[in-house]
Amino acid sequence: MEILENGFVFSDDPNKIDPIRIHHYLSTQSYWAQGIPFETVKRSIDNSLCFGIYKEEKQIGFARWITDKATFGYLADVYIEEPFRGMGLSKKLMSLMLFHADLQGLRRYMLATQDAHGLYAQFGFKPIEHPDRLMAVVSENIYKEDR
């Protein structure tokens, strides 16, 4: 899938993904993956259904689905670089991803967000109805060197 709109390219082509640029953003600018090692980012990209947004062949946005492509999908690492925010790019990316052939008919789509509830609510995401049914093992500060 590749769509050109208003000078931006939205694509699921794994050959377009720029893992160095993604790593830079995630490790230095995200609140969820500060200090993440490059090899971890590369492995996560290699094992996910990834989408990029490009301006003049430079990657300026990213999102990935962790999915079995049959029953479950978890949306992760969504970002738009600061100079390109407020242009509707995340909405366009969400609409394209949710109609992707590999993400149709899943029983559950999930994500976690600290600050983008309004964006995701527009696409049907809502708080977990029974949070007491969910459990997790969380490794806090896993990417900090002084662990």
C-alpha positions as CSV (number, residue, x, y, z in Angstrom):
1,M,0.0,0.0,0.0
2,E,1.3,3.4,-0.9
3,I,-0.7,6.6,-1.0
4,L,0.4,10.1,-2.0
5,E,-1.5,13.0,-0.4
6,N,-0.6,16.7,-0.1
7,G,3.1,15.9,-0.7
8,F,3.3,13.1,1.9
9,V,3.7,9.4,1.1
10,F,2.0,6.9,3.4
11,S,3.4,3.4,2.9
12,D,3.6,-0.1,4.4
13,D,6.7,-0.9,2.3
14,P,9.3,-2.4,4.6
15,N,12.0,-1.2,2.3
16,K,11.2,2.4,2.9
17,I,11.5,2.2,6.7
18,D,14.4,4.1,8.2
19,P,15.3,2.2,11.4
20,I,18.1,4.8,12.3
21,R,15.7,7.7,12.2
22,I,13.0,5.7,14.1
23,H,15.5,4.7,16.7
24,H,16.6,8.4,17.1
25,Y,13.1,9.5,17.7
26,L,12.1,6.7,20.1
27,S,15.3,6.8,22.1
28,T,15.5,10.6,22.5
29,Q,12.1,12.1,22.0
30,S,9.4,9.5,23.0
31,Y,8.1,9.2,26.6
32,W,7.8,5.5,26.3
33,A,11.1,4.3,24.9
34,Q,13.8,6.7,26.2
35,G,17.2,5.1,25.7
36,I,16.0,2.1,23.8
37,P,18.9,0.3,22.1
38,F,19.1,0.3,18.3
39,E,19.0,-3.5,18.0
40,T,15.8,-3.6,20.0
41,V,14.1,-1.1,17.7
42,K,15.4,-3.0,14.6
43,R,14.1,-6.3,15.9
44,S,10.7,-4.7,16.7
45,I,10.5,-3.3,13.2
46,D,11.4,-6.7,11.7
47,N,8.7,-8.5,13.6
48,S,5.8,-6.0,13.1
49,L,3.6,-4.7,10.4
50,C,5.1,-1.2,9.9
51,F,3.8,2.0,8.4
52,G,5.7,5.1,7.5
53,I,5.0,8.7,6.5
54,Y,7.5,10.3,4.2
55,K,8.1,13.8,3.0
56,E,10.6,14.1,0.1
57,E,11.8,10.5,0.9
58,K,12.6,11.4,4.5
59,Q,10.7,9.5,7.2
60,I,8.7,11.9,9.4
61,G,6.2,9.5,11.0
62,F,5.9,5.9,12.0
63,A,3.6,3.3,13.6
64,R,3.7,-0.4,13.9
65,W,1.2,-3.2,14.6
66,I,2.3,-6.2,16.7
67,T,-0.2,-8.7,15.3
68,D,-0.9,-12.3,14.4
69,K,-3.0,-11.0,11.5
70,A,-5.8,-13.3,12.6
71,T,-7.2,-12.3,16.0
72,F,-5.2,-9.6,17.7
73,G,-3.3,-6.3,17.0
74,Y,-1.5,-4.0,19.3
75,L,-0.6,-0.5,18.0
76,A,2.8,0.7,19.1
77,D,5.5,3.4,18.6
78,V,3.2,5.9,16.9
79,Y,4.8,9.3,16.2
80,I,4.8,12.3,13.9
81,E,8.0,14.4,14.1
82,E,7.3,17.8,15.7
83,P,7.5,20.1,12.7
84,F,4.7,18.0,11.0
85,R,2.2,17.8,13.8
86,G,-1.2,19.4,13.6
87,M,-1.5,18.6,9.9
88,G,-3.9,15.6,10.2
89,L,-1.1,13.1,9.4
90,S,-1.8,10.8,12.4
91,K,-5.5,10.7,11.5
92,K,-4.7,9.8,7.9
93,L,-2.3,7.2,9.0
94,M,-4.8,5.7,11.4
95,S,-7.5,5.5,8.8
96,L,-5.1,3.8,6.3
97,M,-3.8,1.3,8.9
98,L,-7.2,0.2,10.1
99,F,-8.3,-0.6,6.5
100,H,-5.1,-2.6,5.8
101,A,-5.9,-6.1,4.5
102,D,-3.7,-7.8,7.2
103,L,-5.7,-6.1,10.0
104,Q,-9.2,-7.0,8.9
105,G,-11.5,-9.2,11.1
106,L,-9.3,-9.1,14.2
107,R,-11.1,-9.8,17.5
108,R,-9.2,-7.1,19.4
109,Y,-7.2,-4.0,18.6
110,M,-5.3,-2.5,21.5
111,L,-3.0,0.3,22.3
112,A,-1.7,2.3,25.2
113,T,-1.4,6.1,25.2
114,Q,-0.5,8.8,27.7
115,D,-1.8,11.8,25.7
116,A,-3.6,10.9,22.5
117,H,-6.9,9.5,23.7
118,G,-8.9,12.0,21.5
119,L,-7.2,10.8,18.4
120,Y,-7.8,7.1,19.0
121,A,-11.3,7.6,20.2
122,Q,-12.2,8.8,16.7
123,F,-11.3,5.4,15.4
124,G,-13.4,3.4,18.0
125,F,-10.8,2.9,20.7
126,K,-12.2,3.3,24.2
127,P,-11.0,2.5,27.8
128,I,-10.9,-1.2,28.6
129,E,-14.3,-2.3,30.0
130,H,-12.9,-4.9,32.3
131,P,-9.3,-3.8,33.2
132,D,-9.3,-6.3,36.0
133,R,-9.0,-9.0,33.4
134,L,-5.8,-7.7,32.0
135,M,-2.4,-8.4,33.5
136,A,1.1,-7.5,32.6
137,V,4.7,-7.9,33.6
138,V,6.3,-4.4,33.3
139,S,10.0,-3.8,33.4
140,E,10.3,-0.2,34.4
141,N,13.2,1.8,33.1
142,I,14.4,-1.3,31.1
143,Y,16.5,0.9,28.8
144,K,18.4,2.9,31.5
145,E,22.0,1.9,31.7
146,D,22.2,2.2,35.5
147,R,19.5,-0.5,36.1
